[in-house]
């Protein structure tokens, strides 16, 4: 790890999409000297059919990344994707994610989108996804409503109580004491792809409206206040992200030698808007901050 230095990153683009491939919805973890980036891999095949996967790439320096490793099956009825975050629970790694069914060539996931959980002992080999009944066990799967973009966070005031935030009617939330039995709590006005950090006894939520990354704050995970700030980073200069910047995930690397900052992973689409090129060209980018207010990136002018 002695060579880890943000100045060595040559471009804000870590994974670059093209006319057949898109990289979306990143989340990341740093463990035992390795950065692991989990994301939605979108592939358009020669017959025009589009498939989505949960995939992962590794890096020791944030510069060189391994080729995508697909972690979920090829199935348009499922399209496992959009990993929210990874947590440590009972000596296992857990990742929350969504299904995004598009069996008839739909542009977006249909009403059957749901939230799932996978587990691993080594961050490489993962279990079959397990459905999260976020409305409670009395609500059957077909009546849960469309849910995407999950994120798990433990309640600092009540250790062992876990919250799942997900996009439904803004951002909805449910809580559980075992990650199996869930109680629905409510919803807030927010965008998609929620990410929550606890910093200085405050929860900071990053979320994605139509364009850019918004910020909300809370002291208890139940009541939220919107910041006026909307992060668009270097969008005006980046053709690859001029259509949209979204899905910001922030990893606290303040204790990592050579980093000592917050890292933000996000995806950008461009130059056209996502309404035009939803399944292609999306790239995963990186930025960093000392205070979650001012942001920097490679070659910032």
Order of alpha helices (4+ residues) and beta strands (2+ residues): beta-beta-beta-beta-beta-beta-beta-beta-beta-beta-beta-beta-beta-beta-beta-beta-beta-beta-beta-beta
